[in-house]
Amino acid sequence: MLGRLRKYLEESRQEWRHVNWPTRNEAMRLTSIVIGISLGLGLFLGLFDFIFSYLLRKFV
């Protein structure tokens, strides 16, 4: 059991070395894109919900 855990941890460490980490600028740019898309989608869905609720109250 302990041998398998050690092997797993060693292999995981080797894989971490192969990871191509983004630069700080890339990470900031991609994070900004994700935040922008999330805010845009949130506003769109909020507006859709508001309009749909208004129409339901009007006709029901």
C-alpha distance matrix in Angstrom:
0.0 3.8 5.4 5.3 6.4 8.8 10.0 10.8 12.6 14.5 15.6 16.6 18.6 20.3 21.3 22.8 25.0 26.4 27.5 31.3 32.0 35.4 38.1 39.3 42.4 40.5 38.2 41.3 43.2 40.6 40.0 43.7 43.9 41.2 43.0 46.3 45.3 43.7 46.9 49.1 47.2 47.2 51.0 51.6 49.8 51.4 54.8 54.2 53.2 56.3 58.6 57.2 57.4 60.9 62.0 60.5 62.4 65.5 65.5 63.9
3.8 0.0 3.8 5.5 5.1 6.2 8.6 9.9 10.6 12.3 14.3 15.3 16.6 18.6 20.0 21.1 23.1 25.0 26.2 29.9 30.4 33.9 36.3 37.5 40.7 39.1 36.8 39.9 42.0 39.6 38.9 42.7 43.1 40.6 42.3 45.7 45.0 43.4 46.5 48.9 47.3 47.2 50.9 51.8 50.1 51.7 55.1 54.7 53.8 56.7 59.2 57.9 58.1 61.6 62.8 61.5 63.3 66.4 66.6 65.1
5.4 3.8 0.0 3.8 5.4 5.1 6.2 8.6 9.9 10.6 12.3 14.1 15.4 16.7 18.4 20.1 21.6 23.3 24.9 28.7 29.6 33.3 35.7 37.2 40.4 38.7 36.7 40.0 41.9 39.5 39.2 43.0 43.2 40.9 42.9 46.2 45.3 44.1 47.3 49.5 47.9 48.2 51.8 52.6 51.1 52.8 56.1 55.7 55.0 58.0 60.3 59.1 59.5 62.9 64.0 62.8 64.8 67.8 68.0 66.6
5.3 5.5 3.8 0.0 3.8 5.4 5.1 6.1 8.6 9.9 10.5 12.1 14.2 15.4 16.4 18.3 20.3 21.5 22.9 26.7 27.7 31.3 34.0 35.6 38.6 36.5 34.6 37.9 39.6 37.0 36.8 40.6 40.6 38.2 40.3 43.5 42.4 41.2 44.5 46.5 44.8 45.2 48.9 49.5 47.9 49.8 53.0 52.5 51.8 54.9 57.1 55.8 56.3 59.8 60.7 59.5 61.6 64.6 64.6 63.3
6.4 5.1 5.4 3.8 0.0 3.8 5.4 5.1 6.2 8.6 9.9 10.4 12.3 14.4 15.3 16.5 18.8 20.4 21.3 25.1 25.7 29.2 31.7 33.0 36.1 34.3 32.1 35.3 37.2 34.7 34.2 38.0 38.3 35.8 37.7 41.0 40.2 38.8 42.0 44.2 42.7 42.8 46.5 47.3 45.8 47.5 50.8 50.4 49.7 52.6 55.0 53.9 54.2 57.6 58.8 57.7 59.6 62.6 62.8 61.5
8.8 6.2 5.1 5.4 3.8 0.0 3.8 5.4 5.2 6.2 8.6 9.8 10.6 12.5 14.3 15.4 17.1 19.1 20.5 24.2 24.9 28.5 30.8 32.3 35.5 33.9 31.9 35.2 37.2 35.0 34.6 38.5 38.9 36.7 38.6 41.9 41.3 40.2 43.3 45.5 44.3 44.5 48.1 49.0 47.7 49.4 52.6 52.5 51.9 54.8 57.1 56.2 56.6 59.9 61.2 60.2 62.1 65.0 65.4 64.2
10.0 8.6 6.2 5.1 5.4 3.8 0.0 3.8 5.5 5.1 6.1 8.5 9.9 10.7 12.4 14.3 15.8 17.2 19.0 22.7 23.9 27.6 30.2 32.0 35.0 33.1 31.4 34.9 36.6 34.2 34.3 38.1 38.2 36.2 38.4 41.5 40.7 39.8 43.1 45.1 43.7 44.3 47.9 48.5 47.3 49.2 52.4 52.0 51.6 54.6 56.8 55.8 56.5 59.8 60.8 60.0 62.0 64.9 65.1 64.0
10.8 9.9 8.6 6.1 5.1 5.4 3.8 0.0 3.8 5.5 5.2 6.0 8.6 10.0 10.5 12.3 14.5 15.7 16.8 20.6 21.6 25.2 27.9 29.6 32.5 30.5 28.6 32.0 33.7 31.2 31.1 34.9 34.9 32.7 34.9 38.1 37.2 36.2 39.5 41.5 40.0 40.6 44.2 44.8 43.6 45.5 48.6 48.2 47.8 50.9 53.0 52.0 52.7 56.0 57.1 56.2 58.3 61.1 61.3 60.3
12.6 10.6 9.9 8.6 6.2 5.2 5.5 3.8 0.0 3.8 5.5 5.0 6.1 8.7 9.9 10.5 12.7 14.7 15.6 19.3 19.8 23.5 25.9 27.3 30.5 28.8 26.8 30.1 32.1 29.8 29.6 33.4 33.8 31.7 33.7 36.9 36.4 35.4 38.5 40.7 39.6 39.9 43.5 44.4 43.3 45.0 48.2 48.1 47.7 50.5 52.8 52.1 52.6 55.9 57.1 56.4 58.3 61.1 61.6 60.6
14.5 12.3 10.6 9.9 8.6 6.2 5.1 5.5 3.8 0.0 3.8 5.4 5.1 6.4 8.8 10.0 11.1 13.1 14.9 18.5 19.6 23.4 25.6 27.5 30.6 29.0 27.4 30.8 32.7 30.6 30.8 34.5 34.9 33.2 35.3 38.4 37.9 37.3 40.4 42.5 41.5 42.1 45.6 46.4 45.6 47.4 50.4 50.4 50.2 53.0 55.2 54.5 55.3 58.5 59.7 59.1 61.1 63.8 64.3 63.4
15.6 14.3 12.3 10.5 9.9 8.6 6.1 5.2 5.5 3.8 0.0 3.8 5.4 5.1 6.3 8.7 10.1 11.1 13.0 16.7 18.2 21.9 24.6 26.7 29.5 27.5 26.2 29.7 31.2 28.9 29.4 33.1 33.1 31.4 33.9 36.8 36.0 35.5 38.9 40.6 39.5 40.4 43.9 44.4 43.6 45.7 48.6 48.4 48.3 51.3 53.3 52.5 53.5 56.7 57.7 57.1 59.3 61.9 62.3 61.5
16.6 15.3 14.1 12.1 10.4 9.8 8.5 6.0 5.0 5.4 3.8 0.0 3.8 5.4 5.1 6.3 8.9 10.1 10.9 14.7 15.6 19.3 22.0 23.8 26.7 24.7 23.0 26.5 28.1 25.8 26.0 29.8 29.9 28.1 30.4 33.4 32.7 32.1 35.4 37.3 36.2 37.0 40.4 41.1 40.3 42.2 45.2 45.1 45.0 47.9 50.0 49.3 50.2 53.4 54.5 54.0 56.0 58.7 59.2 58.4
18.6 16.6 15.4 14.2 12.3 10.6 9.9 8.6 6.1 5.1 5.4 3.8 0.0 3.8 5.4 5.1 6.6 9.1 10.3 13.8 14.6 18.3 20.5 22.3 25.5 23.9 22.4 25.8 27.7 25.8 26.0 29.7 30.2 28.7 30.9 33.9 33.6 33.1 36.2 38.2 37.5 38.3 41.5 42.5 41.9 43.7 46.6 46.8 46.8 49.5 51.7 51.3 52.1 55.1 56.4 56.1 58.0 60.6 61.3 60.6
20.3 18.6 16.7 15.4 14.4 12.5 10.7 10.0 8.7 6.4 5.1 5.4 3.8 0.0 3.8 5.5 5.3 6.9 9.3 12.7 14.4 18.2 20.5 22.9 25.7 23.9 23.0 26.6 28.1 26.2 26.9 30.6 30.8 29.5 32.0 34.8 34.4 34.3 37.4 39.1 38.5 39.6 42.8 43.5 43.1 45.1 47.8 47.9 48.2 50.9 52.9 52.5 53.6 56.5 57.6 57.4 59.5 62.0 62.6 62.1
21.3 20.0 18.4 16.4 15.3 14.3 12.4 10.5 9.9 8.8 6.3 5.1 5.4 3.8 0.0 3.8 5.3 5.2 6.7 10.4 12.2 15.9 18.7 21.2 23.7 21.5 20.5 24.2 25.4 23.3 24.1 27.8 27.6 26.3 29.0 31.7 31.0 31.0 34.3 35.8 35.0 36.3 39.5 40.0 39.6 41.8 44.5 44.4 44.7 47.6 49.5 49.0 50.2 53.1 54.1 53.9 56.2 58.6 59.1 58.6
22.8 21.1 20.1 18.3 16.5 15.4 14.3 12.3 10.5 10.0 8.7 6.3 5.1 5.5 3.8 0.0 3.8 5.4 5.3 8.9 9.6 13.4 15.9 18.0 20.8 19.0 17.7 21.3 22.9 21.0 21.5 25.2 25.5 24.3 26.6 29.5 29.2 29.1 32.1 34.0 33.5 34.5 37.6 38.5 38.2 40.1 42.8 43.0 43.3 46.0 48.0 47.8 48.9 51.7 52.9 52.8 54.9 57.3 58.0 57.6
25.0 23.1 21.6 20.3 18.8 17.1 15.8 14.5 12.7 11.1 10.1 8.9 6.6 5.3 5.3 3.8 0.0 3.8 5.6 8.2 9.7 13.4 15.4 18.0 20.7 19.2 18.5 22.1 23.6 22.1 23.1 26.5 26.9 26.2 28.6 31.2 31.1 31.4 34.3 36.0 35.8 36.9 39.9 40.8 40.8 42.7 45.3 45.6 46.1 48.7 50.6 50.5 51.7 54.5 55.7 55.8 57.8 60.1 60.9 60.7
26.4 25.0 23.3 21.5 20.4 19.1 17.2 15.7 14.7 13.1 11.1 10.1 9.1 6.9 5.2 5.4 3.8 0.0 3.8 6.3 9.1 12.6 15.1 18.1 20.3 18.2 18.0 21.7 22.7 21.0 22.4 25.8 25.7 25.0 27.8 30.1 29.8 30.3 33.4 34.7 34.4 35.9 38.8 39.4 39.5 41.7 44.1 44.2 44.9 47.6 49.3 49.2 50.6 53.3 54.3 54.5 56.7 58.9 59.5 59.4
27.5 26.2 24.9 22.9 21.3 20.5 19.0 16.8 15.6 14.9 13.0 10.9 10.3 9.3 6.7 5.3 5.6 3.8 0.0 3.8 5.9 9.4 12.3 15.1 17.3 15.0 14.5 18.2 19.2 17.3 18.7 22.1 22.0 21.3 24.1 26.4 26.1 26.6 29.6 31.0 30.8 32.2 35.1 35.8 35.9 38.0 40.4 40.6 41.4 44.0 45.7 45.7 47.1 49.7 50.8 51.1 53.2 55.4 56.1 56.1
31.3 29.9 28.7 26.7 25.1 24.2 22.7 20.6 19.3 18.5 16.7 14.7 13.8 12.7 10.4 8.9 8.2 6.3 3.8 0.0 3.8 6.5 9.4 12.6 14.3 12.0 12.2 15.9 16.5 15.1 17.0 20.0 19.9 19.9 22.7 24.6 24.6 25.5 28.4 29.6 29.7 31.4 34.0 34.6 35.1 37.2 39.4 39.8 40.8 43.3 44.9 45.1 46.7 49.1 50.2 50.7 52.8 54.8 55.6 55.8
32.0 30.4 29.6 27.7 25.7 24.9 23.9 21.6 19.8 19.6 18.2 15.6 14.6 14.4 12.2 9.6 9.7 9.1 5.9 3.8 0.0 3.8 6.6 9.3 11.5 9.5 9.1 12.7 14.0 12.8 14.1 17.3 17.7 17.6 20.0 22.2 22.6 23.3 25.9 27.4 27.8 29.2 31.7 32.7 33.3 35.1 37.3 38.0 38.9 41.2 43.0 43.4 44.8 47.1 48.4 49.0 50.9 52.9 54.0 54.2
35.4 33.9 33.3 31.3 29.2 28.5 27.6 25.2 23.5 23.4 21.9 19.3 18.3 18.2 15.9 13.4 13.4 12.6 9.4 6.5 3.8 0.0 3.8 6.5 7.9 5.7 5.9 9.5 10.4 9.7 11.4 14.1 14.7 15.2 17.5 19.3 20.0 21.1 23.4 24.8 25.5 27.0 29.3 30.3 31.2 33.0 35.0 35.9 37.0 39.1 40.8 41.4 42.9 45.0 46.4 47.2 49.1 50.9 52.2 52.6
38.1 36.3 35.7 34.0 31.7 30.8 30.2 27.9 25.9 25.6 24.6 22.0 20.5 20.5 18.7 15.9 15.4 15.1 12.3 9.4 6.6 3.8 0.0 3.8 5.4 5.2 6.2 8.6 9.9 10.6 12.1 14.2 15.4 16.5 18.2 19.9 21.2 22.4 24.2 25.7 26.9 28.3 30.2 31.5 32.7 34.2 36.0 37.3 38.5 40.2 42.0 43.0 44.4 46.3 47.8 48.8 50.5 52.3 53.7 54.2
39.3 37.5 37.2 35.6 33.0 32.3 32.0 29.6 27.3 27.5 26.7 23.8 22.3 22.9 21.2 18.0 18.0 18.1 15.1 12.6 9.3 6.5 3.8 0.0 3.8 5.5 5.1 6.1 8.6 10.0 10.4 12.2 14.3 15.3 16.3 18.1 20.0 20.9 22.3 24.1 25.6 26.6 28.3 30.0 31.3 32.4 34.3 35.9 36.9 38.4 40.4 41.5 42.7 44.5 46.3 47.3 48.8 50.6 52.2 52.8
42.4 40.7 40.4 38.6 36.1 35.5 35.0 32.5 30.5 30.6 29.5 26.7 25.5 25.7 23.7 20.8 20.7 20.3 17.3 14.3 11.5 7.9 5.4 3.8 0.0 3.8 5.4 5.1 6.1 8.5 9.8 10.5 12.3 14.3 15.3 16.3 18.3 19.9 21.0 22.3 24.2 25.5 26.8 28.4 30.1 31.2 32.8 34.4 35.8 37.1 38.8 40.2 41.6 43.2 44.8 46.1 47.7 49.2 50.9 51.7
40.5 39.1 38.7 36.5 34.3 33.9 33.1 30.5 28.8 29.0 27.5 24.7 23.9 23.9 21.5 19.0 19.2 18.2 15.0 12.0 9.5 5.7 5.2 5.5 3.8 0.0 3.8 5.5 5.1 6.1 8.4 9.8 10.6 12.3 14.1 15.2 16.5 18.2 19.9 21.0 22.4 24.0 25.7 26.8 28.4 29.9 31.5 32.7 34.2 35.9 37.4 38.5 40.1 41.9 43.3 44.5 46.3 47.8 49.2 50.0
38.2 36.8 36.7 34.6 32.1 31.9 31.4 28.6 26.8 27.4 26.2 23.0 22.4 23.0 20.5 17.7 18.5 18.0 14.5 12.2 9.1 5.9 6.2 5.1 5.4 3.8 0.0 3.8 5.5 5.3 5.9 8.5 9.9 10.5 12.1 14.0 15.4 16.3 18.1 19.8 21.0 22.1 24.1 25.6 26.7 28.1 30.0 31.3 32.4 34.1 36.0 36.9 38.2 40.2 41.8 42.7 44.4 46.2 47.7 48.2
41.3 39.9 40.0 37.9 35.3 35.2 34.9 32.0 30.1 30.8 29.7 26.5 25.8 26.6 24.2 21.3 22.1 21.7 18.2 15.9 12.7 9.5 8.6 6.1 5.1 5.5 3.8 0.0 3.8 5.6 5.1 6.1 8.6 9.9 10.4 12.1 14.2 15.2 16.3 18.1 19.8 20.8 22.3 24.1 25.5 26.5 28.3 30.0 31.1 32.5 34.4 35.7 36.9 38.5 40.3 41.5 42.9 44.6 46.4 47.0
43.2 42.0 41.9 39.6 37.2 37.2 36.6 33.7 32.1 32.7 31.2 28.1 27.7 28.1 25.4 22.9 23.6 22.7 19.2 16.5 14.0 10.4 9.9 8.6 6.1 5.1 5.5 3.8 0.0 3.8 5.5 5.1 6.3 8.8 10.0 10.5 12.4 14.3 15.4 16.4 18.3 19.8 21.1 22.4 24.2 25.5 26.9 28.4 30.0 31.4 33.0 34.3 35.8 37.4 38.9 40.3 41.9 43.3 45.0 45.8
40.6 39.6 39.5 37.0 34.7 35.0 34.2 31.2 29.8 30.6 28.9 25.8 25.8 26.2 23.3 21.0 22.1 21.0 17.3 15.1 12.8 9.7 10.6 10.0 8.5 6.1 5.3 5.6 3.8 0.0 3.8 5.4 5.0 6.3 8.7 9.8 10.6 12.2 14.2 15.3 16.4 18.1 19.9 21.0 22.3 24.0 25.7 26.8 28.2 30.0 31.5 32.5 34.1 35.9 37.3 38.5 40.3 41.9 43.2 43.9
40.0 38.9 39.2 36.8 34.2 34.6 34.3 31.1 29.6 30.8 29.4 26.0 26.0 26.9 24.1 21.5 23.1 22.4 18.7 17.0 14.1 11.4 12.1 10.4 9.8 8.4 5.9 5.1 5.5 3.8 0.0 3.8 5.4 5.1 6.2 8.5 9.9 10.5 12.2 14.1 15.3 16.3 18.2 19.9 20.9 22.2 24.2 25.5 26.6 28.2 30.1 31.2 32.4 34.3 36.0 36.9 38.5 40.3 41.9 42.4
43.7 42.7 43.0 40.6 38.0 38.5 38.1 34.9 33.4 34.5 33.1 29.8 29.7 30.6 27.8 25.2 26.5 25.8 22.1 20.0 17.3 14.1 14.2 12.2 10.5 9.8 8.5 6.1 5.1 5.4 3.8 0.0 3.8 5.5 5.1 6.0 8.5 9.8 10.5 12.0 14.0 15.1 16.3 18.1 19.8 20.7 22.3 24.0 25.4 26.6 28.4 29.8 31.1 32.6 34.4 35.7 37.2 38.7 40.5 41.3
43.9 43.1 43.2 40.6 38.3 38.9 38.2 34.9 33.8 34.9 33.1 29.9 30.2 30.8 27.6 25.5 26.9 25.7 22.0 19.9 17.7 14.7 15.4 14.3 12.3 10.6 9.9 8.6 6.3 5.0 5.4 3.8 0.0 3.8 5.5 5.1 6.1 8.5 9.9 10.4 12.0 14.0 15.3 16.3 18.1 19.7 21.0 22.2 23.9 25.5 26.9 28.1 29.8 31.4 32.8 34.1 35.9 37.3 38.8 39.7
41.2 40.6 40.9 38.2 35.8 36.7 36.2 32.7 31.7 33.2 31.4 28.1 28.7 29.5 26.3 24.3 26.2 25.0 21.3 19.9 17.6 15.2 16.5 15.3 14.3 12.3 10.5 9.9 8.8 6.3 5.1 5.5 3.8 0.0 3.8 5.5 5.2 6.0 8.6 9.9 10.5 12.0 14.2 15.2 16.2 17.9 19.8 20.8 22.0 23.9 25.6 26.5 27.9 29.9 31.3 32.3 34.1 35.8 37.2 37.8
43.0 42.3 42.9 40.3 37.7 38.6 38.4 34.9 33.7 35.3 33.9 30.4 30.9 32.0 29.0 26.6 28.6 27.8 24.1 22.7 20.0 17.5 18.2 16.3 15.3 14.1 12.1 10.4 10.0 8.7 6.2 5.1 5.5 3.8 0.0 3.8 5.6 5.1 6.1 8.5 9.9 10.3 12.2 14.1 15.2 16.1 18.1 19.7 20.7 22.1 24.2 25.4 26.5 28.2 30.0 31.1 32.5 34.3 36.0 36.6
46.3 45.7 46.2 43.5 41.0 41.9 41.5 38.1 36.9 38.4 36.8 33.4 33.9 34.8 31.7 29.5 31.2 30.1 26.4 24.6 22.2 19.3 19.9 18.1 16.3 15.2 14.0 12.1 10.5 9.8 8.5 6.0 5.1 5.5 3.8 0.0 3.8 5.4 5.2 6.1 8.5 9.8 10.6 12.2 14.2 15.2 16.4 18.2 19.8 20.9 22.5 24.0 25.5 26.9 28.5 30.0 31.5 32.9 34.6 35.6
45.3 45.0 45.3 42.4 40.2 41.3 40.7 37.2 36.4 37.9 36.0 32.7 33.6 34.4 31.0 29.2 31.1 29.8 26.1 24.6 22.6 20.0 21.2 20.0 18.3 16.5 15.4 14.2 12.4 10.6 9.9 8.5 6.1 5.2 5.6 3.8 0.0 3.8 5.5 5.1 6.0 8.4 9.8 10.4 12.0 13.9 15.2 16.2 17.9 19.7 21.0 22.1 23.8 25.5 26.8 28.1 30.0 31.4 32.8 33.6
43.7 43.4 44.1 41.2 38.8 40.2 39.8 36.2 35.4 37.3 35.5 32.1 33.1 34.3 31.0 29.1 31.4 30.3 26.6 25.5 23.3 21.1 22.4 20.9 19.9 18.2 16.3 15.2 14.3 12.2 10.5 9.8 8.5 6.0 5.1 5.4 3.8 0.0 3.8 5.5 5.2 6.0 8.6 9.8 10.5 11.9 14.1 15.2 16.1 18.0 19.9 20.7 22.0 24.0 25.5 26.5 28.1 29.9 31.4 31.9
46.9 46.5 47.3 44.5 42.0 43.3 43.1 39.5 38.5 40.4 38.9 35.4 36.2 37.4 34.3 32.1 34.3 33.4 29.6 28.4 25.9 23.4 24.2 22.3 21.0 19.9 18.1 16.3 15.4 14.2 12.2 10.5 9.9 8.6 6.1 5.2 5.5 3.8 0.0 3.8 5.5 5.0 6.1 8.5 9.9 10.3 12.1 14.1 15.1 16.2 18.2 19.7 20.7 22.2 24.2 25.4 26.7 28.3 30.2 30.9
49.1 48.9 49.5 46.5 44.2 45.5 45.1 41.5 40.7 42.5 40.6 37.3 38.2 39.1 35.8 34.0 36.0 34.7 31.0 29.6 27.4 24.8 25.7 24.1 22.3 21.0 19.8 18.1 16.4 15.3 14.1 12.0 10.4 9.9 8.5 6.1 5.1 5.5 3.8 0.0 3.8 5.4 5.2 6.1 8.6 9.8 10.6 12.2 14.1 15.3 16.6 18.1 19.8 21.1 22.6 24.2 25.8 27.0 28.7 29.8
47.2 47.3 47.9 44.8 42.7 44.3 43.7 40.0 39.6 41.5 39.5 36.2 37.5 38.5 35.0 33.5 35.8 34.4 30.8 29.7 27.8 25.5 26.9 25.6 24.2 22.4 21.0 19.8 18.3 16.4 15.3 14.0 12.0 10.5 9.9 8.5 6.0 5.2 5.5 3.8 0.0 3.8 5.5 5.0 6.1 8.4 9.8 10.4 12.0 14.0 15.3 16.1 17.9 19.8 20.9 22.1 24.1 25.5 26.9 27.7
47.2 47.2 48.2 45.2 42.8 44.5 44.3 40.6 39.9 42.1 40.4 37.0 38.3 39.6 36.3 34.5 36.9 35.9 32.2 31.4 29.2 27.0 28.3 26.6 25.5 24.0 22.1 20.8 19.8 18.1 16.3 15.1 14.0 12.0 10.3 9.8 8.4 6.0 5.0 5.4 3.8 0.0 3.8 5.5 5.2 6.0 8.5 9.8 10.4 12.0 14.2 15.1 16.1 18.1 19.8 20.8 22.3 24.1 25.7 26.2
51.0 50.9 51.8 48.9 46.5 48.1 47.9 44.2 43.5 45.6 43.9 40.4 41.5 42.8 39.5 37.6 39.9 38.8 35.1 34.0 31.7 29.3 30.2 28.3 26.8 25.7 24.1 22.3 21.1 19.9 18.2 16.3 15.3 14.2 12.2 10.6 9.8 8.6 6.1 5.2 5.5 3.8 0.0 3.8 5.5 5.0 6.0 8.5 9.8 10.4 12.2 14.0 15.2 16.3 18.2 19.8 21.0 22.4 24.4 25.3
51.6 51.8 52.6 49.5 47.3 49.0 48.5 44.8 44.4 46.4 44.4 41.1 42.5 43.5 40.0 38.5 40.8 39.4 35.8 34.6 32.7 30.3 31.5 30.0 28.4 26.8 25.6 24.1 22.4 21.0 19.9 18.1 16.3 15.2 14.1 12.2 10.4 9.8 8.5 6.1 5.0 5.5 3.8 0.0 3.8 5.5 5.2 6.1 8.6 9.9 10.6 12.1 14.1 15.4 16.5 18.2 20.0 21.1 22.6 23.8
49.8 50.1 51.1 47.9 45.8 47.7 47.3 43.6 43.3 45.6 43.6 40.3 41.9 43.1 39.6 38.2 40.8 39.5 35.9 35.1 33.3 31.2 32.7 31.3 30.1 28.4 26.7 25.5 24.2 22.3 20.9 19.8 18.1 16.2 15.2 14.2 12.0 10.5 9.9 8.6 6.1 5.2 5.5 3.8 0.0 3.8 5.4 5.0 6.0 8.5 9.9 10.2 11.9 14.0 15.2 16.1 18.1 19.7 21.0 21.6
51.4 51.7 52.8 49.8 47.5 49.4 49.2 45.5 45.0 47.4 45.7 42.2 43.7 45.1 41.8 40.1 42.7 41.7 38.0 37.2 35.1 33.0 34.2 32.4 31.2 29.9 28.1 26.5 25.5 24.0 22.2 20.7 19.7 17.9 16.1 15.2 13.9 11.9 10.3 9.8 8.4 6.0 5.0 5.5 3.8 0.0 3.8 5.4 5.1 6.1 8.6 9.8 10.4 12.2 14.2 15.2 16.4 18.2 20.1 20.7
54.8 55.1 56.1 53.0 50.8 52.6 52.4 48.6 48.2 50.4 48.6 45.2 46.6 47.8 44.5 42.8 45.3 44.1 40.4 39.4 37.3 35.0 36.0 34.3 32.8 31.5 30.0 28.3 26.9 25.7 24.2 22.3 21.0 19.8 18.1 16.4 15.2 14.1 12.1 10.6 9.8 8.5 6.0 5.2 5.4 3.8 0.0 3.8 5.4 5.0 6.2 8.5 9.8 10.5 12.3 14.2 15.4 16.5 18.5 19.7
54.2 54.7 55.7 52.5 50.4 52.5 52.0 48.2 48.1 50.4 48.4 45.1 46.8 47.9 44.4 43.0 45.6 44.2 40.6 39.8 38.0 35.9 37.3 35.9 34.4 32.7 31.3 30.0 28.4 26.8 25.5 24.0 22.2 20.8 19.7 18.2 16.2 15.2 14.1 12.2 10.4 9.8 8.5 6.1 5.0 5.4 3.8 0.0 3.8 5.5 5.2 6.0 8.5 9.8 10.6 12.1 14.2 15.3 16.6 17.7
53.2 53.8 55.0 51.8 49.7 51.9 51.6 47.8 47.7 50.2 48.3 45.0 46.8 48.2 44.7 43.3 46.1 44.9 41.4 40.8 38.9 37.0 38.5 36.9 35.8 34.2 32.4 31.1 30.0 28.2 26.6 25.4 23.9 22.0 20.7 19.8 17.9 16.1 15.1 14.1 12.0 10.4 9.8 8.6 6.0 5.1 5.4 3.8 0.0 3.8 5.5 5.1 5.9 8.4 9.9 10.4 12.1 14.0 15.4 15.9
56.3 56.7 58.0 54.9 52.6 54.8 54.6 50.9 50.5 53.0 51.3 47.9 49.5 50.9 47.6 46.0 48.7 47.6 44.0 43.3 41.2 39.1 40.2 38.4 37.1 35.9 34.1 32.5 31.4 30.0 28.2 26.6 25.5 23.9 22.1 20.9 19.7 18.0 16.2 15.3 14.0 12.0 10.4 9.9 8.5 6.1 5.0 5.5 3.8 0.0 3.8 5.5 5.2 6.1 8.7 10.0 10.7 12.2 14.5 15.3
58.6 59.2 60.3 57.1 55.0 57.1 56.8 53.0 52.8 55.2 53.3 50.0 51.7 52.9 49.5 48.0 50.6 49.3 45.7 44.9 43.0 40.8 42.0 40.4 38.8 37.4 36.0 34.4 33.0 31.5 30.1 28.4 26.9 25.6 24.2 22.5 21.0 19.9 18.2 16.6 15.3 14.2 12.2 10.6 9.9 8.6 6.2 5.2 5.5 3.8 0.0 3.8 5.5 5.1 6.2 8.6 10.0 10.5 12.4 14.0
57.2 57.9 59.1 55.8 53.9 56.2 55.8 52.0 52.1 54.5 52.5 49.3 51.3 52.5 49.0 47.8 50.5 49.2 45.7 45.1 43.4 41.4 43.0 41.5 40.2 38.5 36.9 35.7 34.3 32.5 31.2 29.8 28.1 26.5 25.4 24.0 22.1 20.7 19.7 18.1 16.1 15.1 14.0 12.1 10.2 9.8 8.5 6.0 5.1 5.5 3.8 0.0 3.8 5.4 5.2 6.2 8.7 9.8 10.7 11.8
57.4 58.1 59.5 56.3 54.2 56.6 56.5 52.7 52.6 55.3 53.5 50.2 52.1 53.6 50.2 48.9 51.7 50.6 47.1 46.7 44.8 42.9 44.4 42.7 41.6 40.1 38.2 36.9 35.8 34.1 32.4 31.1 29.8 27.9 26.5 25.5 23.8 22.0 20.7 19.8 17.9 16.1 15.2 14.1 11.9 10.4 9.8 8.5 5.9 5.2 5.5 3.8 0.0 3.8 5.5 5.1 6.2 8.6 10.1 10.3
60.9 61.6 62.9 59.8 57.6 59.9 59.8 56.0 55.9 58.5 56.7 53.4 55.1 56.5 53.1 51.7 54.5 53.3 49.7 49.1 47.1 45.0 46.3 44.5 43.2 41.9 40.2 38.5 37.4 35.9 34.3 32.6 31.4 29.9 28.2 26.9 25.5 24.0 22.2 21.1 19.8 18.1 16.3 15.4 14.0 12.2 10.5 9.8 8.4 6.1 5.1 5.4 3.8 0.0 3.8 5.5 5.2 6.2 8.8 10.1
62.0 62.8 64.0 60.7 58.8 61.2 60.8 57.1 57.1 59.7 57.7 54.5 56.4 57.6 54.1 52.9 55.7 54.3 50.8 50.2 48.4 46.4 47.8 46.3 44.8 43.3 41.8 40.3 38.9 37.3 36.0 34.4 32.8 31.3 30.0 28.5 26.8 25.5 24.2 22.6 20.9 19.8 18.2 16.5 15.2 14.2 12.3 10.6 9.9 8.7 6.2 5.2 5.5 3.8 0.0 3.8 5.5 5.0 6.2 8.3
60.5 61.5 62.8 59.5 57.7 60.2 60.0 56.2 56.4 59.1 57.1 54.0 56.1 57.4 53.9 52.8 55.8 54.5 51.1 50.7 49.0 47.2 48.8 47.3 46.1 44.5 42.7 41.5 40.3 38.5 36.9 35.7 34.1 32.3 31.1 30.0 28.1 26.5 25.4 24.2 22.1 20.8 19.8 18.2 16.1 15.2 14.2 12.1 10.4 10.0 8.6 6.2 5.1 5.5 3.8 0.0 3.8 5.4 5.4 5.6
62.4 63.3 64.8 61.6 59.6 62.1 62.0 58.3 58.3 61.1 59.3 56.0 58.0 59.5 56.2 54.9 57.8 56.7 53.2 52.8 50.9 49.1 50.5 48.8 47.7 46.3 44.4 42.9 41.9 40.3 38.5 37.2 35.9 34.1 32.5 31.5 30.0 28.1 26.7 25.8 24.1 22.3 21.0 20.0 18.1 16.4 15.4 14.2 12.1 10.7 10.0 8.7 6.2 5.2 5.5 3.8 0.0 3.8 5.7 5.5
65.5 66.4 67.8 64.6 62.6 65.0 64.9 61.1 61.1 63.8 61.9 58.7 60.6 62.0 58.6 57.3 60.1 58.9 55.4 54.8 52.9 50.9 52.3 50.6 49.2 47.8 46.2 44.6 43.3 41.9 40.3 38.7 37.3 35.8 34.3 32.9 31.4 29.9 28.3 27.0 25.5 24.1 22.4 21.1 19.7 18.2 16.5 15.3 14.0 12.2 10.5 9.8 8.6 6.2 5.0 5.4 3.8 0.0 3.8 6.0
65.5 66.6 68.0 64.6 62.8 65.4 65.1 61.3 61.6 64.3 62.3 59.2 61.3 62.6 59.1 58.0 60.9 59.5 56.1 55.6 54.0 52.2 53.7 52.2 50.9 49.2 47.7 46.4 45.0 43.2 41.9 40.5 38.8 37.2 36.0 34.6 32.8 31.4 30.2 28.7 26.9 25.7 24.4 22.6 21.0 20.1 18.5 16.6 15.4 14.5 12.4 10.7 10.1 8.8 6.2 5.4 5.7 3.8 0.0 3.8
63.9 65.1 66.6 63.3 61.5 64.2 64.0 60.3 60.6 63.4 61.5 58.4 60.6 62.1 58.6 57.6 60.7 59.4 56.1 55.8 54.2 52.6 54.2 52.8 51.7 50.0 48.2 47.0 45.8 43.9 42.4 41.3 39.7 37.8 36.6 35.6 33.6 31.9 30.9 29.8 27.7 26.2 25.3 23.8 21.6 20.7 19.7 17.7 15.9 15.3 14.0 11.8 10.3 10.1 8.3 5.6 5.5 6.0 3.8 0.0
